[in-house]
Amino acid sequence: MALRRIFPLFCALFLAANAYGASKTKEVEIPRSVYKDIYKYYVVEESKKNTNFILTYKRLSYDTMLYGKVEINCPSKVIRSLGTSIKSVKAINSDTQTQWAQARIGSIESDMITYVCR
């Protein structure tokens, strides 16, 4: 008799604990200014170094995933890529940095600048 009362309670507590742990994610979607992009971009990590921000992002489409890292200078509103990887954040190779560039309006780079430099 006692087992019939305790078992449903135990199952409910187990499911509630799993649902609570599964709902916590640190990834935040970057709001887009253009709605025709097939990709969704998520911030994975964000750090600040002087006036520059280092932003690690994840790009998702229906069949691919790409991780990338960019550096953003908020006072001058310029951005440069620090590398990309299709494997993981740890696999991003930062040896191929690009030059600083102004972002085009409506591009993901412009949206990243807007998101970080609020």
C-alpha positions in Angstrom: 0.0 0.0 0.0 2.7 2.5 0.9 4.6 1.7 -2.3 1.5 2.8 -4.3 1.6 6.2 -2.6 5.3 6.8 -2.7 6.1 5.7 -6.3 4.0 8.4 -8.0 5.4 11.0 -5.7 8.9 9.8 -6.5 8.3 9.9 -10.2 6.9 13.4 -10.1 9.9 14.7 -8.1 12.3 13.0 -10.6 10.6 14.5 -13.6 10.4 18.0 -12.0 14.2 17.8 -11.2 15.1 16.8 -14.7 12.9 19.5 -16.3 14.4 22.2 -14.0 18.0 21.2 -15.0 17.2 20.9 -18.7 15.6 24.4 -19.0 18.8 26.3 -18.0 20.8 27.4 -21.0 23.3 30.3 -21.3 22.8 30.8 -25.0 20.9 34.0 -25.9 19.6 34.5 -29.4 20.9 37.6 -31.2 18.0 39.8 -32.4 18.1 40.3 -36.1 17.2 43.4 -38.0 16.5 41.4 -41.2 14.0 38.6 -41.3 15.1 36.9 -44.5 18.2 35.2 -43.0 17.9 31.4 -42.8 20.4 31.2 -39.9 19.8 31.8 -36.2 22.7 33.2 -34.2 23.2 32.6 -30.4 25.7 34.1 -28.0 27.7 31.3 -26.3 30.2 33.5 -24.4 30.8 37.2 -24.0 33.8 38.9 -22.3 35.2 42.4 -22.2 38.8 43.4 -22.6 39.3 47.2 -22.2 36.8 48.8 -24.7 36.7 45.7 -26.9 34.2 42.8 -26.5 35.1 39.2 -27.4 31.9 37.4 -28.6 31.6 33.7 -29.2 28.6 32.7 -31.2 26.8 29.7 -32.6 25.1 29.8 -36.1 22.4 27.3 -36.7 20.6 26.5 -39.9 18.3 23.5 -40.7 21.3 21.3 -41.5 24.6 22.9 -40.2 26.1 24.4 -37.1 29.1 26.8 -37.0 30.9 28.3 -34.1 32.7 31.6 -34.4 34.5 34.3 -32.4 34.6 38.0 -33.1 36.1 41.0 -31.5 34.0 44.2 -31.4 35.2 47.7 -30.7 32.2 49.6 -29.3 33.5 53.2 -29.5 34.3 53.0 -33.2 31.7 50.4 -34.1 34.1 48.1 -35.9 34.3 44.3 -35.9 36.9 41.6 -36.8 36.6 37.8 -37.0 39.0 35.8 -34.8 38.1 32.4 -36.3 35.5 29.8 -36.9 35.0 26.1 -36.4 32.3 23.5 -37.3 33.4 21.2 -34.4 33.1 23.2 -31.2 34.0 26.4 -29.4 37.3 25.0 -28.2 38.3 24.1 -31.8 38.1 27.7 -33.0 41.5 28.5 -34.5 42.4 32.2 -33.7 45.4 32.3 -36.0 43.4 33.7 -38.9 42.2 37.1 -37.7 40.7 39.5 -40.2 41.2 43.2 -40.4 38.9 45.6 -38.6 35.9 46.5 -40.7 32.7 48.6 -40.6 29.6 46.4 -40.6 27.0 46.7 -43.3 23.5 47.7 -42.1 21.3 44.6 -41.8 24.3 42.1 -41.6 24.8 39.8 -38.7 28.0 41.8 -37.9 25.9 44.9 -37.5 23.4 43.0 -35.3 26.2 41.7 -33.1 27.5 45.2 -32.7 24.1 46.5 -31.8 23.6 43.6 -29.3 26.9 44.0 -27.5 27.2 47.8 -27.6 23.9 48.7 -25.9 
